[in-house]
Each structure stands twice: as structure tokens, then as C-alpha cells.
Amino acid sequence: MGQKVLITAAASGIGLAVARAFTSGGAKVFITDINEQAIETAKQEIPGLLATLCNNGNRSDIERMVPAAVRRWVAWTSW
């Protein structure tokens, strides 16, 4: 089974570079960020990238994001 990676605050900078590296290595990558436009740009740049808005300083965002990522990972097992 392939690698599945969740990277927070990853729509730009170091986080995006890490997402690129994992994706180029064949991993299925799910990123979060607070910048919706940056997420959309990252998704256009990296084919197959999954993402959601999430403010890591907001507990309810994190509680919503984790199940969303897990649902995607479960779906990925059928790839």
C-alpha cells in the first residue's frame, strides 16, 4: 500500500515543497491551510493533491479536518 501523507499549513512555502516531494515520490498527499486561494493554486500545480481549509489554531477546524482526511485515505485504499 502506498504512502498517505497529511501536511498542515502546506499551501505555500516549506509545506508546499514537502507536499511536492512526497507527491513526486508517489505518495497520496492531503494538505491543509488557512488560505483558500493558495490551496487552489497548489491543487492546480500538483495533480492529485487533496486539500481543505483548516486553521490549526482553531480546535473545531482540526476536529473537522481529521475525519475529512481519514475519509479520503479510506477512499484511497481502493486506488
KAURZI-V849350 format. One record per helix or strand of 3 or more residues. SS is the DSSP state (2 for helix, 1 for strand). FROM is the first residue (numbers start at 0). TO is the last residue. If there is no record, write none. Layout:
ss->SS from->FROM to->TO
ss->SS from->FROM to->TO
This chain:
ss->1 from->3 to->6
ss->2 from->12 to->23
ss->1 from->27 to->32
ss->2 from->35 to->44
ss->1 from->49 to->52
ss->2 from->58 to->75
